[in-house]
Amino acid sequence: MTDDILKYVVYSKSGDKEAFGKLYEYYANDMYRFALSICKNTHDAEDAVQEAALSVFKSMHGLYDPTKFKSYLFTALSNSCKKTFREKTEELPENLTYETEDFISADVKKALDLLDGVSRETVLLSAVGGFKSGEIAKILGLSPITVRTKKRRALSKMRKELE
Protein backbone atom coordinates (compact mmCIF):
# COMPACT_ATOMS: atom_id res chain seq x y z
CA MET A 1 0.00 0.00 0.00
CA THR A 2 1.46 3.32 -1.04
CA ASP A 3 1.81 6.22 1.34
CA ASP A 4 -0.80 8.20 -0.64
CA ILE A 5 -3.36 5.41 -0.36
CA LEU A 6 -2.67 5.05 3.35
CA LYS A 7 -3.09 8.81 3.77
CA TYR A 8 -6.46 8.68 1.97
CA VAL A 9 -7.57 5.81 4.21
CA VAL A 10 -6.70 7.77 7.34
CA TYR A 11 -8.52 10.87 6.04
CA SER A 12 -11.52 8.76 5.03
CA LYS A 13 -11.74 7.35 8.55
CA SER A 14 -12.32 10.88 9.77
CA GLY A 15 -15.16 11.37 7.24
CA ASP A 16 -13.28 13.05 4.37
CA LYS A 17 -15.46 12.35 1.30
CA GLU A 18 -12.85 13.54 -1.19
CA ALA A 19 -10.24 11.19 0.24
CA PHE A 20 -12.69 8.30 0.00
CA GLY A 21 -13.42 9.32 -3.58
CA LYS A 22 -9.70 8.97 -4.36
CA LEU A 23 -9.70 5.51 -2.79
CA TYR A 24 -12.74 4.56 -4.82
CA GLU A 25 -11.10 5.77 -8.04
CA TYR A 26 -8.00 3.75 -7.22
CA TYR A 27 -9.86 0.47 -6.57
CA ALA A 28 -12.95 0.85 -8.80
CA ASN A 29 -11.68 -1.14 -11.79
CA ASP A 30 -10.55 -4.11 -9.70
CA MET A 31 -13.81 -4.01 -7.76
CA TYR A 32 -15.86 -3.97 -10.95
CA ARG A 33 -13.93 -6.84 -12.55
CA PHE A 34 -14.35 -8.92 -9.42
CA ALA A 35 -18.06 -8.11 -9.10
CA LEU A 36 -18.74 -8.81 -12.78
CA SER A 37 -17.09 -12.20 -12.48
CA ILE A 38 -19.34 -13.08 -9.55
CA CYS A 39 -22.61 -11.39 -10.55
CA LYS A 40 -22.20 -12.17 -14.26
CA ASN A 41 -23.85 -9.02 -15.63
CA THR A 42 -22.90 -5.38 -15.73
CA HIS A 43 -25.94 -3.98 -13.95
CA ASP A 44 -25.67 -6.29 -10.94
CA ALA A 45 -21.89 -5.80 -10.80
CA GLU A 46 -22.28 -2.03 -10.81
CA ASP A 47 -24.93 -2.25 -8.10
CA ALA A 48 -22.72 -4.50 -5.97
CA VAL A 49 -19.73 -2.16 -6.31
CA GLN A 50 -21.83 0.89 -5.42
CA GLU A 51 -23.41 -0.88 -2.44
CA ALA A 52 -20.03 -2.06 -1.17
CA ALA A 53 -18.44 1.38 -1.55
CA LEU A 54 -21.29 3.05 0.30
CA SER A 55 -21.20 0.43 3.03
CA VAL A 56 -17.45 0.85 3.49
CA PHE A 57 -17.66 4.64 3.53
CA LYS A 58 -20.35 4.50 6.23
CA SER A 59 -18.35 2.05 8.33
CA MET A 60 -14.82 3.42 7.91
CA HIS A 61 -14.70 4.10 11.66
CA GLY A 62 -14.74 0.31 12.14
CA LEU A 63 -11.49 -0.12 10.24
CA TYR A 64 -8.91 -0.29 13.00
CA ASP A 65 -5.84 -0.98 10.83
CA PRO A 66 -5.65 1.37 7.81
CA THR A 67 -3.21 -0.99 6.09
CA LYS A 68 -6.05 -3.55 5.84
CA PHE A 69 -8.32 -1.25 3.83
CA LYS A 70 -8.18 -3.24 0.60
CA SER A 71 -9.14 -6.42 2.42
CA TYR A 72 -11.92 -4.52 4.23
CA LEU A 73 -13.19 -3.18 0.89
CA PHE A 74 -13.16 -6.54 -0.88
CA THR A 75 -14.85 -8.25 2.06
CA ALA A 76 -17.70 -5.77 1.72
CA LEU A 77 -17.71 -6.29 -2.04
CA SER A 78 -17.78 -10.07 -1.69
CA ASN A 79 -20.74 -9.81 0.69
CA SER A 80 -22.49 -7.35 -1.62
CA CYS A 81 -22.02 -9.66 -4.61
CA LYS A 82 -23.38 -12.62 -2.67
CA LYS A 83 -26.39 -10.58 -1.58
CA THR A 84 -27.03 -9.34 -5.12
CA PHE A 85 -26.61 -12.82 -6.54
CA ARG A 86 -28.95 -14.37 -3.92
CA GLU A 87 -31.61 -11.76 -4.64
CA LYS A 88 -31.43 -12.48 -8.37
CA THR A 89 -31.16 -16.28 -8.16
CA GLU A 90 -34.89 -16.85 -8.50
CA GLU A 91 -34.95 -14.77 -11.69
CA LEU A 92 -31.91 -16.36 -13.36
CA PRO A 93 -32.09 -18.93 -16.17
CA GLU A 94 -30.37 -22.25 -15.65
CA ASN A 95 -27.51 -21.54 -18.07
CA LEU A 96 -26.02 -18.23 -17.02
CA THR A 97 -23.82 -16.43 -19.49
CA TYR A 98 -21.49 -13.54 -18.97
CA GLU A 99 -22.13 -10.27 -20.68
CA THR A 100 -19.35 -9.47 -23.10
CA GLU A 101 -16.36 -7.93 -21.38
CA ASP A 102 -12.91 -7.57 -22.81
CA PHE A 103 -10.92 -8.34 -19.69
CA ILE A 104 -11.88 -12.04 -19.53
CA SER A 105 -11.70 -14.27 -22.58
CA ALA A 106 -14.59 -16.57 -23.47
CA ASP A 107 -12.47 -19.63 -22.61
CA VAL A 108 -11.61 -18.30 -19.15
CA LYS A 109 -15.27 -17.42 -18.54
CA LYS A 110 -16.23 -20.97 -19.46
CA ALA A 111 -13.56 -22.35 -17.11
CA LEU A 112 -14.71 -20.04 -14.28
CA ASP A 113 -18.27 -21.30 -14.75
CA LEU A 114 -17.09 -24.79 -13.83
CA LEU A 115 -16.18 -23.60 -10.33
CA ASP A 116 -18.42 -23.35 -7.31
CA GLY A 117 -18.94 -19.88 -5.83
CA VAL A 118 -16.24 -20.04 -3.15
CA SER A 119 -13.65 -21.47 -5.53
CA ARG A 120 -14.46 -18.79 -8.12
CA GLU A 121 -14.14 -16.07 -5.46
CA THR A 122 -10.83 -17.52 -4.30
CA VAL A 123 -9.38 -17.45 -7.82
CA LEU A 124 -10.74 -13.99 -8.57
CA LEU A 125 -9.57 -12.47 -5.29
CA SER A 126 -6.13 -13.81 -6.06
CA ALA A 127 -6.00 -12.96 -9.78
CA VAL A 128 -8.02 -9.74 -9.89
CA GLY A 129 -7.59 -8.45 -6.36
CA GLY A 130 -4.00 -9.57 -5.89
CA PHE A 131 -4.70 -10.94 -2.42
CA LYS A 132 -2.57 -13.58 -0.71
CA SER A 133 -4.10 -16.73 0.82
CA GLY A 134 -4.22 -15.31 4.35
CA GLU A 135 -6.04 -12.19 3.17
CA ILE A 136 -8.50 -14.23 1.09
CA ALA A 137 -9.11 -16.43 4.12
CA LYS A 138 -10.12 -13.41 6.19
CA ILE A 139 -12.36 -12.06 3.43
CA LEU A 140 -14.17 -15.36 2.92
CA GLY A 141 -14.10 -16.56 6.52
CA LEU A 142 -12.02 -19.65 5.74
CA SER A 143 -8.68 -20.96 6.92
CA PRO A 144 -5.61 -20.13 4.81
CA ILE A 145 -5.05 -23.85 4.19
CA THR A 146 -8.60 -24.20 2.85
CA VAL A 147 -8.06 -21.20 0.59
CA ARG A 148 -4.82 -22.61 -0.81
CA THR A 149 -6.47 -26.01 -1.37
CA LYS A 150 -9.53 -24.49 -3.07
CA LYS A 151 -7.35 -22.26 -5.23
CA ARG A 152 -5.06 -25.13 -6.26
CA ARG A 153 -8.00 -27.39 -7.14
CA ALA A 154 -9.85 -24.60 -8.93
CA LEU A 155 -6.83 -23.66 -11.02
CA SER A 156 -6.24 -27.32 -11.86
CA LYS A 157 -9.86 -27.69 -12.97
CA MET A 158 -9.63 -24.51 -15.04
CA ARG A 159 -6.32 -25.63 -16.57
CA LYS A 160 -7.89 -28.91 -17.73
CA GLU A 161 -10.79 -26.99 -19.31
CA LEU A 162 -8.43 -24.59 -21.05
CA GLU A 163 -6.17 -27.32 -22.51
BELCOR-V906695 format. One record per helix or strand of 2 or more residues. SS is the DSSP state (A for helix, B for strand). FROM is the first residue (numbers start at 1). LEN is the number of residues. If there is no record, write none. Layout:
ss->SS from->FROM len->LEN
ss->SS from->FROM len->LEN
//
This chain:
ss->A from->3 len->11
ss->A from->17 len->23
ss->A from->42 len->17
ss->A from->60 len->3
ss->A from->66 len->24
ss->A from->106 len->8
ss->A from->117 len->11
ss->A from->133 len->8
ss->A from->144 len->19
//
